Amino acid sequence: MTESTALDPEDRKIVTLARSARARNGVPEGAAVRDETGRTYVAGTVALESLRLSALQTAVAMAVASGAKSLEAAAVVADATEFRDADLAAVRDLGGPGTPVHLAAPDGEVRATRLA
């Protein structure tokens, strides 16, 4: 387990952005990713009849749609205690297998960090 106070300030920022997206939109998950230029992309869960994406998948899609070539880090804030394979795969597709992904509780406490 990694405490958010031990995170790099830029990683702490994406955890905070993910937490804000979750709270602001009233969705089960909030996520944020940082691309190779330092830009951040923030998203919440998408739950439409015809389209279902996790918050992290949505944030990765937003980065791709905005021209990002790679990711430096990702964060997801949710009640979940484990990473979902589909989320890690989305981050890995754009950022590569060495991209850190932080999983935080709704209060922002980082529960785990894993490489995509």
N, C-alpha and C positions, 0 to 999 in steps of 0.2 A: 504494500500500500504506500502511496506517495501523498504527502500532504501538500496542499496547494501553496503553502508558504515556502516550500522547498523548490517550487517551480521557477524556471527562468521567467523574468517579468513579461516577456512576449507570450509565453505559454499561459501564464496566469491571465493575461488579457483575453485570450481566446476562450478560456474557461468562463470568465466574467461575461463575455459577449454571448456565449451559448446559454448561460444561465438567464440572462436578460431576455433573450429570444423566447425561451420557454415560458417565462413569467408573463411577458408582454402579450404573447399570443394565446396563452392558455392551452398550450399543446403538451402532449406527454413528454416530448423531447425537444431540446434546443441543441444546436451544434454550431461550431465555427471552425473554419480552416484558414490557414495562412499560406499564401503562395510564395513562390521563389523570389518575388519582388517585395514581400512584406505586406501586400494587400490582404485584407481579411474579407471573408464571405460568411454571412450569418444566416441561419435558416431554422425553421421549425418543422415538425412533422407535417407531411402532406397526406391527408386522408379524404380523398374524393372517391366517389363510386367507381370511377374509371381509372384512378391513379392513386397508388399508395407508395410513398417513399418515406424512409426514416429521415430524421433531421440531418444526419450525417450524409446520407446519399444526396439529399437536396442541396446541402452546402457544397459538396463536391461538384454536383451538376452546375451550380451557379458559378463556381470557379472556372470550370471548363467553358461554359457559355460566355464567360468574360475574357477568355483568352489565356488563362493560366496554363503554363507548361509543366508545372511541378508543384508539389506541396512541401512545406517545411514542417508543419505540424497540424494536428486536428484535435478537437475536443468535443465531447458530447456530454450533456447534462440530462440525466434521466433517473427514474427510480430503479432501473436495471442494475444488477450487480455484476453482470458479465457482458463482454463484448459480443456483438452479433457478427457472424462470419461475413454476411453481406456488407456490413459497414466497413469492416477491415479490408475487404476486397475492393470496395470503391476507393478508399484512400490509397491502397496499394497500386491500383490501376493508374492513378495520376501521380502519386508521390514516390512510388517505389516501396520495396519491402522494408526499408530502414526508417520510414516515416513514423514518428511517435504519435500515438493516439491516446488521449487522456479521457478516462471515464470518471465523471464527477456526479456526486449526489445533488439533489435539488438545492442544498445549502451551499454548494460550490466546493465542498470537500472532495478532493480527488481520491477516488477509491482504488484506481489502478491505472497504470500506464503500460502500454504495449506497443511493440513495433508492428506496423501493418504487415 
